[in-house]
Amino acid sequence: MRIVIAGGHGQIALRLERLLAARGDEVAGLIRTPGQGDALRAAGAEPLVCDLESASLDEVTGHLRGADAAVFAAGAGPGSGAARKVTVDRDAAVLFADAAVRAGVRRHVVVSAMRADPEHRGEEVFDAYLRAKGEADAYVTAQTALDWTILRPGILTDDAGTGTVRLAAATGRGPVPRDDVAAVLAELLETPATAGLTLELISGGDSVPVAVRAVSGN
């Protein structure tokens, strides 16, 4: 399976790339600058230089052609202001979804955020982030040409993954290692029955395969 990941140099994306490459998938990651390419190659992924804040729909579509699945794992990052929450967390997600539709890539997985809501109120940067994520999620879930899954992790940590999680439509807040987020993403890509679901993820007591099977109804 060929999988293209937006935000390919991100902390979750690099972990996901390693997992996918190890199981034999063909992986490519969109990156902002050529200097990020070595990290992707070390993870077993093909770097594709494409700045989603300035790229055209045709350019992104070209990168997605021939893929079997797409993952949006890009983000403006904690040090960015409210404007980039819009241009990256919302607009880039919309562009990536449009490109997937145009390229005929149906399977589409999005890394979102707990409490993402297009109607979220507040004037702080984090409020803008939650609105941007919510608006992006609303756009993606309206695309009938996509078999989408939205994943909303809890508080991200760099602790070693445990391989056990809680995955459900609503979990309540809690931490989750980035290792385990990547493992869940890899399992979701292998489980098309999770299409059409918006899921929250925190650490818990179920192994990743068991948790994903449970939400898929299998």
N, C-alpha and C positions, 0 to 999 in steps of 0.2 A: 504494500500500500504506500502511495506517495502522499505525504502530509506536508503542507506549507503552514508555517507558524509566523504570525505577525508579532513583532516584538521579540525577535529571535534571540536577542542578547540579554533578555531579562532573566531574573533569577529562577523563576518557575520554568520559563521556556528552555533554558539550558539544561535543567534537570530532565525535562520532558524529552528533549532531543536525545539525551544519552539513553534514556529508557527505550525510546522508539528505535533508535539505531541498533541497540543491543538485541532487540527482538527481530531485527531484519527488515524493518520498514525503511523506505527511502524518505529522508527528511530534509527539508529546506527551511531556512529562516530568513525573514525579511529584517534587515538591519539598517541603521541610519548612516553609518560610515564604514568604509572599507577596513579601518583599523579594528573593528569588532569581529572581523572574519575569522581570525585565528582561534578565538574561543569557540566558535561554532564548529570549525573543522575538528578541533580537539574533542568535541562532543559527538562527532560523527555526522554532522549536518552540513549541508551545502549553504554557504552564505549568499544571499541575494540582496544587493544594495538597493534599497528603496525607502525613501523618507516619506512616510504616509501623510505627513503634514503638507507636503508639496507635490506629491505624485499625482498623475492623472489617472482617471478610471481605466484608460487603455493600458497604462503601464502596469498597474496592479493586476488587471485581468491577465496580462501576458505572463506574469509570474505564477498565476494560479492555474493556467491551462495545463491539463494533463494530470492534475492532482485528484486524489480520491477523497481528501478531506482537508479542511482548513481549520486552524485554531487561532482565535484572536486573543493574544496574551500581552498586547502592548499596553503601555500606560505612561502617563506624563511623569510619574514619579513623585515622591513625597516633597521634594524641594521646589516643585513648580507652582506657579500661581494659577488663579482661577481661569485665566484665558486659555492656558494649555490643557486644562481639564476638558474644555470644550473642543479644542482642535485635535487632541489625541484621544481622550477617553470617549468622546462622543463622535466627532466627525471622522476620525480614522476608522473607528469601528463600523460606521455606516458605509464608508468607502470600501472597506474590505468585504463587507456583506454584499454590496452591489457588484463588486468584482467577482465574487464567488458565484453569484447568480449568472452573470454574463459568461463566465467561464464554464458553467455547467457543473460546478462542484457542489453537490447537494449537502454532504455532511459538514456541519458547521458547529464548532464548539467555541463558546465564549467564556473567558475568565472575567467574571463581573465582581460584584462586591455586595456583602450583606447590607441591607437597608437601601440599596439602590432604588430610586424612585423618581420618576420625572416630575412629580409634584412635591418633592422634598423642599421644605422651607428653610431659610437661613441665609446669612450673608457671608459666612466664613468660607475659606477655601475648601474645607472638607465638605461643606454643604454643596458647593458647586460641583465637587467630585461626585457626590451621590446623585445629584440631578443628572449630570452628564452620563454616568453609567446607566441610570434609569432610562434616559432617553434613548441611549444606544440599544439597551435590551428591548425596549418597546419596538424599536425599528426592526431589529433582527427577528423578533417573534412574529412580526406581521408579514414576513416574507414566506409566501407559500411555496416558493421554489427551493427553500432550504429545509433540510432536516436538522434543525437546530437543537442544541442543548445549552442551557445557561448554567454555569457553575459559579456559586457565590461562596467563596471560602470565608472562614472567620478570621481571627487575628493571626496574621502570618508570622511564623517564627523560623529561625534557622536551626532549630533543634533537629537532631537526627530523626528521620521518619521511623514510625513504629509499625507501619503497615496496617494499622487498625484505625477506623474512622467511624464517624456517624454521618450518614448521608441521607437527606430527607428534604421534603418540600419546605419544612421549617424545623430547624434544629435548636434554636436559641443561640446566643453568642458564646464564643469560646475560641481557644487557640487551635491552630493546626500547623504542623511543619510544612514548609514548602515541598519537602521530599514527598509527603503524602498527597499534597495537591497534584503534583506531577503524576504520581502513580494513579490517582483517580482519573485524571485527564486521559492517560494512556488506556485505561480500562474503558472509559466512556467511548473512545474512538473505536473500540472493538465491539461495542454493544449498541447497534443501531436502534434497538428497542427503547433506548433512552431519549430518542428524538421527541421533541415537543415538551420536554420537562425543564423546569427551572428548579435547581437544587441548591440547598445550603450544605456546607461541609465544615465539620469540626472534628477534632480528635474524638475517638470513641472506641467501642469494643468489637466492631465487626471488621473482619479482613476486607481489604479493598474489593476483591472479586465478589465476596458475599454481599457487601453493601451495594454494589452496582447491580448485581442480579436482583436484589430485593426491590430496588426502585423501578427496575425495568419490568417487573412482574414475572420474571423467569425463575 
